[in-house]
Amino acid sequence: MLEVKQRWLEVLRKTSLFSRLTPNQMAVVLSSLFYCEVEAGQTLVYEGEIGSELFIIAQGCISISVKSGEENIELGRLRSGDFFGEMSLLEQTARSASCTAVENTSCFMLKARDFSQIIVNDPVIAVSILQQMLSSTVSRLLRTNSFLTQVIQWGDEAKKRAITDPFTGLFNRRYLDDNIGNLIRRNTETTGASFAMVDVDRFGTLNKTYGSVFCDNILLAITDVFKKTFDHQDTLIRYGGDEFCFIVEGNFERAETLCRNVCEEVNAIRFSEHPDLAVSCSIGLVPCAHNDSIPDILKHSDEALYRAKEQGRNRVCAVSNTDALLEDIKGDGRA
């Protein structure tokens, strides 16, 4: 038993928590500790549970993790001489993370009630432990905060990639499908909103004639017109291929004006490789009301787009939600 205690003392002396204690003070602490062993995969501490123990790793490895939705994010790993659960010595609060053995691990455990006795009977020891605990905890929190900042950034970037068309930088169809209701509802309740369906005229023919590489440049040039025409409060979406959508904030007159500007600016694009080529787009525009259903909005905007194509392309065609033709706004006719 003496050999075992001596071995335990050697381990504890390497722990920053007890680095300033004398051998006699260490003996006092040792008498208050419990020894436990856990198998690989066993969780000692669960995030959210109320705890009252501090653990000091004698041998092995402990993984520290937190929940993020349905996933566990590992914040780091602790090894021999490290400790965890220190806040439970001071107050019984919910654990901020889960602690799981990566391999077979042995630990010393200091319970809150036993530490309270050390505070009463040997306050010098308690103060030394608390000082080292504070120093180590602050250092660990700084490292954890840096890691969590990275995790948040990675999460934000992944979320952005999931809803962004990588080619144009506009929102993608997934974003539209997930958010169209909220976007339209939010705007119709405040400043008003309109929905536009956009298609590049004769893009299939352009692809066959000039090739996909050049037509990619056409799409990028048209996308640049969209970005320059609309403001940050408007939502621009690549619906797929050469189809796009706009959710335009404000009154219907603003949406008409901006869509007309898009047609004119797209028709004015010129390419050095083919200086005589003029491209154009057609737009179906629908005013949105608060009680309009999303299927109806999509249906009427598509009908308006078809009408614009049918009447000569290179124009904006607006229809009401009762299918009545409101207005046919023509471009300059080149297409």
N, C-alpha and C positions, 0 to 999 in steps of 0.2 A: 504493500500500500504506500509505503514511503517513496518507493521508486516511481510509482504512478503520480503522486503529488509533485515530485520533483520535475517530472516530465511536463506536467501541466503548468507548473510555474515557469518553465523555460519558454513554453508557448505563449503564455500570458505576458511575459516580459517583452516579447516582440510586438505586442499589440500597442498601438499608439495611445489607446485609452488609458493604459496603466504605465506608460513610459517614465513617469516622474515619481512613481511610488517606490518607497524603500522595501527591502525584503520583508520586514515586519508588517508593513502596510499591505503588501501583496498577500501575505498569509491571511490577513483579515478578510480581504476580498475573496480569496479562494474559498474560505469557509462559507461564503454566502452564495457560491455558484453551484449550479446543477449541471451534470454532464449528460448529453444525449447524443444518440446516433440516428442518422436518417439515411435511407436508401436512395439511390439515384431515381429521380422522377418524383420523389415525395415533396410536397409543399409544406413548408414550416409555417409560413405566414400568408394569408389571403388578403388581397386588396379589399378594403372596405370593412373588414372585421375589426372588432374592438380588441386591442392587445394590451398586455401588461408585462411584457418581457423584452429584455435586450438579449440578443444572441451574438456570441463571439465565435468565429470559426477557428477551430483547432486544426482541422485537416479537411481537405476536400475543396469543393467549389459550389457557390450558390449563385443562381441567376436571379436578377432583379427585373421584374417586368410590370407593365401597366396595361390595362385594357384600352383599346381604341376601337370602338364599335364591336365587331365580332372577333377582332384579332388581338393578339398579345404582342406588345412591342417591348423588346428587351432593352433595358436602359444600360445594363452593364453586368459584370460578373465580379463577385467577391471571393477572395481566397484566404488562406491561413493568416490569421492576425487581423483580418477585417471584421467589422461588426455591423449589425443592422437592427432596426427596431428600437433605436435609442429614444425616440420621442415618447415611447410608452413608459419609460421610467419617470417621466415628469407628469404626464396626464394620460388618462385612458381615452385616446382618440382613435378614430378609424384609421387602419393601416393605409398608407398612401400607395403601396405597391405589394405585389406578391413576390415571395422568396421561395425558390424551388431548388432542390439539390440537383446539380448537373451530374454528379457522381456520388458514390457513397461518401458521406460527410459526417464529421463529428463536430459538435458545438458545445460551448459553455453557455448556460442560460442564467441571467440575473433577473429575478423578478422584482417588480416595483415595490412590493412590500418589504423585501430584504434590503433594497437600496435605501428605502426610507429609514430603516434601522441604522444603516451606515451613516446617514445624514445626522441622526440623533446622537449616535455613540461616537462617531469618528468624523466630525465635519471637515477636517483637513483633507482626509481621503476623498470625501464626497466632492469637495471643491475642486481638487485636482482632476478627478474623473470628469466632472462637468466642463471644466476648461478645455480639456483635450477633446471631449465629445463635441463641443461647440466648434472648435477649430476644424476638426475632421468633417463635421456635418456641413459647414459652410463651404469647404473645398469641394465636397461631393455634390452639393447642390449647384455650385457653379458649373461643374462638369456636366451634370444632368441637364441643367437649363440650356447649355450650349447644344447638347444632343437633341433635346426636345425641339429647339428652334430649327434644327436641321430636319427633324421628322416632320414638323409642320410645313416647312418649305417643300420637302419632297411630296407631301400630301397635296399641297396647293398646286404644285407643278403637274402632278399626276391627274388631278381633277381638271386642270385647265386643258391638258392634252386630250382628255376624254371628251370634252365638249367643243374642241376647236378643230376646224379643217386644216390639216398641216400644210396644204398647198397654198391656200389663199390667206390663212390667218383669220378668217371669219369664223363665227360659230358654225357648228355642223348640224345635221338633221336631228341627231340625238338631243342636242340642246333645245331645238325647237319643239320636239315631241314632249320633252319633260317640262318645258317652261312656258309654252305658248299661252296657256290659260292664265297663269299668274301675270305674265307680261301684259297681256291685253286688258285683263281685269284691273290691274294697278293703274294703267294709263287712262282707261275709260272712266275710272272713278275720279280722276284728277284733271288732266289736261286734254283728254281725248286721245284716240289712237286710230290708225288705219293700217290695213294689211295689204301688202303687195306681193304678187307672184311674178317673177321675172324670168325671161328665157332669152338666150342669145339666138338671134334669127339665123336660120339655115346653118347651124353649127355643124351638123352632120356633113353637109356638102363642103364646108370649109375644111373639115378634118380630112376628107377624101382628097381634096384639091391641094392643100398646103401641108398636110402631115400633122401628126399629133404634137411634135415638138414646137412647131410654130403656133399651133392652136393653143398650146399651154401659155405662150406669151400673150395671145389675144385675151385669154381669161384673166391673166394677171393685170393686163392694162385696164380691162373693164372693172376688175375689182378695185383697182386704184382710183377709178372714177367714183365708185360707190363710197369709198372711204373719205374722199375729199368733199363729196357732196353732202353727206349726212353728218350729224353731230353725235356726240358721245351718248346722248339719251336715246338715240335710235338704235335698233337692233338689226344687224346685218347677218344673214345666214346663207351658207352655201347648201342648197337643198339636195344637190347631187348633180354631177356632170356639169352641164351648162345652165342649170336652173338655180335661181337664188330667191330669197324671200327678204322682205323688209317689214319690220314693225315700226311704224313711224309715229312718234309722239306728237301731240298737238292737234289742231283742228284739221279738217279735211282739205282746206285750201292750201295749207302748208305741205301736206303730203302730195297733192297734185303738182304743186310748183317744183318740189324736189324731184319727183319722178320725171317730170317733163325735162328738167335740167339734166337728169341722168341720160335720157334718150338723146338729147342734143350733144352732150359731151362724149358719149360713147360713139355716136355717129361721126364725131370730129377727130377720132383717134386715127393716126396715120403710122404706118410701119415702114422703116427705111428699106426693108427687104422687098416689100410690095407696096410702093408709094401710091398706086392707083386703087388699092383695096380700101373699101369703106365697110365697116362692120356696124351692126345695129342690134338693138334689143327691143323686145315687146314687153309691156307691163300690164298686168291686170290688177286694178286697185279697188279696194273695198273699204268703206267706212265701218268702223266697229262700234257697236253699242254694248252697253253693260250686260244686257240679257241675251246677246247673240251666242249661239252655240259654236264651239270650235269647228265641228264638221261643216256647219253652214258657212262659216267664214272661209274655210279652205275651198269648199265647193264653189262659192260665188267668185272668189279671186281667180280660181282656175277657169271658170266660165268667162270671166272678163279677159283673161289672158288669151283664151281661144278666140274671143271676139276681136281682140287687137291683131292677132295673126290673120284672121279671116279678112279683115278690112285693110290689109296691106302691110302689116308689120311696122316696125320703127315708130311706135306710138304707145300712148297710155290710154287704156280703156277702163273707165270706172263704172261699176254697176252697184245699185243699192242691194240690200239684203233681201229684197222682194223680186230680184231678177230684172228690175226695170233699168234700162240703159240711162245713165245719168249724162255721160259726156264722153266724147271721143277726142282726145287731145293728140294731134298729129305732130310728128317730127318734121324734118325738112324733106322726107320722102326718099332719101338715099338708102338703099339696102340691097 
